Every structure is written in C-alpha cells, then in structure tokens.
Amino acid sequence: MLGVTESAAEALQLILDNLDTQPGQCVRLRAVSHGNLGFKLDAERQGDQVVKHGDKKILVLDSETAKKLKGVVLKYWAREEAEGFTLLRKARAGQKKRKTQRLSGA
C-alpha cells in the first residue's frame, strides 16, 4: 500500500479545495509514460486503492500502480522557490530512504 505523509495529504486536500471539482472527484496518481507518474482529477473506480484525509477521499490509484508502489511513501516538500511531491521508498532496517521520483500534474 502507498503511504502518504500528513503534509502530502494536506497539500492534496488544498489542491482539491482550490479546484472546481465535481462530486466524487479526487486526485488520481497514474502512469503517464515510460515509467513516469503524474496526477489528474478523476473519480474512484472499482478496485482502486483509496487514500483519505479525515473523511474525504483525496487520492486514488489503480491496483496495478498500487502494487508497484508497495512500500513507497508520497511526501510533499516546499521551498521558497518551488514545491512538489516526491515518492520515497520506505527504508528497511539499516538502510537509508531512497528517493524514487518527483511528480507533477499531468
């Protein structure tokens, strides 16, 4: 299962709050090309992994993507000049976390 940090969940919720979404829409994490991932607005589909923030659905991903991201955490980062999301593989005992990919809206 994909993990989501509190800061990433709050950032996704803020994105949804600032967009003109239809009822039931949330952010979908999806493959966009050649192993790259991106976000798009979408509704939950049968078999999706759903991430909630409080009682609101904020993120969905299909079961195939969820399998590939098992043991990965979605993290939000912000600096003065930029902000974004990064996927980090959870560290096993004695290992450092490894950054896997930065994400963008697509």
C-alpha positions as CSV (number, residue, x, y, z in Angstrom):
1,M,0.0,0.0,0.0
2,L,1.2,3.5,-0.8
3,G,1.9,5.6,2.3
4,V,1.1,9.3,2.3
5,T,2.6,11.8,4.8
6,E,0.4,14.2,6.6
7,S,1.9,17.1,4.7
8,A,1.2,15.4,1.4
9,A,-2.4,14.6,2.4
10,E,-2.9,18.3,3.4
11,A,-1.4,19.5,0.2
12,L,-3.6,17.2,-1.9
13,Q,-6.6,18.4,0.1
14,L,-5.7,22.0,-0.5
15,I,-5.4,21.3,-4.3
16,L,-8.9,19.8,-4.3
17,D,-10.3,22.7,-2.2
18,N,-8.9,25.2,-4.8
19,L,-10.2,23.4,-7.9
20,D,-13.7,23.3,-9.3
21,T,-14.2,19.6,-8.7
22,Q,-17.3,17.5,-9.4
23,P,-18.8,15.5,-6.6
24,G,-16.7,12.3,-6.1
25,Q,-13.6,13.6,-7.8
26,C,-10.2,13.4,-6.2
27,V,-6.6,13.2,-7.4
28,R,-5.5,10.1,-9.3
29,L,-1.9,9.0,-9.3
30,R,-1.3,7.3,-12.6
31,A,1.4,6.2,-15.1
32,V,1.7,8.8,-17.8
33,S,4.6,7.5,-20.0
34,H,7.8,5.3,-19.8
35,G,7.6,4.7,-16.1
36,N,6.7,8.3,-15.2
37,L,3.8,9.1,-12.8
38,G,1.5,12.1,-12.7
39,F,-1.7,13.4,-11.2
40,K,-5.1,14.1,-12.7
41,L,-8.6,14.7,-11.4
42,D,-10.7,11.6,-11.5
43,A,-13.3,9.6,-9.7
44,E,-12.7,6.3,-7.8
45,R,-13.1,3.2,-9.9
46,Q,-13.7,-0.4,-8.8
47,G,-10.5,-2.0,-7.4
48,D,-8.8,1.4,-6.7
49,Q,-6.7,2.0,-3.6
50,V,-8.2,5.0,-1.9
51,V,-6.4,7.4,0.4
52,K,-8.5,9.6,2.7
53,H,-7.7,12.7,4.7
54,G,-10.2,12.8,7.5
55,D,-13.4,11.6,5.9
56,K,-12.6,12.9,2.4
57,K,-11.1,10.9,-0.5
58,I,-8.0,12.8,-1.7
59,L,-6.1,10.2,-3.7
60,V,-6.8,7.1,-5.8
61,L,-4.6,4.7,-7.7
62,D,-5.4,1.6,-9.7
63,S,-4.5,-1.8,-8.3
64,E,-1.6,-2.3,-10.7
65,T,0.0,1.1,-9.8
66,A,-0.6,0.3,-6.1
67,K,1.2,-3.0,-6.4
68,K,4.2,-1.2,-7.9
69,L,4.2,1.4,-5.2
70,K,4.1,-1.0,-2.3
71,G,6.5,0.2,0.4
72,V,6.6,3.7,-1.1
73,V,5.6,7.0,0.7
74,L,4.3,10.1,-1.1
75,K,5.9,13.1,0.5
76,Y,5.2,16.8,0.0
77,W,8.1,19.3,0.0
78,A,8.2,23.1,-0.2
79,R,11.0,25.6,-0.5
80,E,11.0,29.3,-1.1
81,E,11.4,28.9,-4.9
82,A,9.4,25.6,-5.5
83,E,7.2,22.9,-4.1
84,G,6.1,19.4,-5.1
85,F,5.7,15.8,-4.3
86,T,8.3,13.1,-4.1
87,L,8.0,9.3,-3.8
88,L,10.3,7.7,-1.3
89,R,10.9,4.0,-0.8
90,K,10.5,3.1,2.9
91,A,13.8,2.2,4.4
92,R,14.4,-1.3,5.5
93,A,16.3,-1.9,8.8
94,G,19.8,-0.4,8.4
95,Q,19.1,1.3,5.0
96,K,18.6,5.0,4.1
97,K,15.4,6.2,2.4
98,R,15.8,6.4,-1.4
99,K,14.1,9.0,-3.5
100,T,12.3,7.3,-6.4
101,Q,10.6,10.0,-8.4
102,R,9.3,13.6,-8.4
103,L,5.8,14.0,-9.5
104,S,4.0,16.7,-11.5
105,G,0.4,17.3,-12.5
106,A,-0.4,15.8,-15.9
